[in-house]
Amino acid sequence: MAVKGTKITPMRVTPHNPSVKALRIVVSIGVFAACVAASYFAGGYQITQRQALQVNQQSAQQQKATAALTQEIIQLRTSVDIDRQTIEDLRQLVMTQKAQINAHERDLRVYKDLLSPIAKTNPLGISFGVFTVSPLKEVGHFNYSLTVQKLSTKDTDFNGFLEFRIIGKQGEKSLQLSLYQVSSQVTVPSIPLDFKYFHTLEGDLTLPVDFVPQTVELVVKSEDKRTLVTSELDWPASPYTPK
């Protein structure tokens, strides 16, 4: 019998099953653990993504800096190469001008001899023009050029011989080399000359190892082997400065 005024709470009777309750607890714990793990990995993934983005940005900046430095190095090397080439061009120009001045001075001396009333041993005014030597890439290899000219106005061909000797040192010893010994284009000690106004002798030569050339001795002789003119020229280029 119910007492009037008392609140009645509905109740349900459920069977007692410990295994179901334990399963529920295990499932709840599993779901919670999964949520925690998912949150952890999600946070780690975001951190990894941010770190990867930072690394990519830093890598891009480093690549830009490297490219800029590389370009600067290329520009510096180009500038150095240009400077070296300019210096070499100026050196070659100075050498050529010096050779031309020396040739003009030799011509002047020959002209004075031609005008001299004294008996002349060089009636046609045989003289040496510009003498140049250009080092090649291999050490000891050169390209040379020498002009033998006739200053006289006489319309007469000149026939004679040229002796070309290179004088220098090999170690502590003095050494003298004829052109035919160092150049494949020349095969005899006395080089035949046959010209009306001038004759240009040019080719390649190879000097022995450790040989340092100092001067070049030039002798022009007539057909009867009479010496007409002798000159000693400075070696115009360093043997260790390749072109």
Buried (B, 14 or more C-beta within 10 A) or exposed (E): EEEEEEEEEEEEEEEEEEEEEEEEEEEEEEEEEEEEEEEEEEEEEEEEEEEEEEEEEEEEEEEEEEEEEEEEEEEEEEEEEEEEEEEEEEEBEEBEEEBEEBBEEBBEEBBEBBEEEEEBEBBBBBBBBBBBBBBBEEEBBBBBBBBBBBBBEEEEEBEBBBBBBBBBEBEEEEBEBBBBBBBEEBEEBBBEBEBEEEBEBEBBBBBEEEBBBEBBBBBBBBEEEEEBBEBEBEBBBEBEEBE
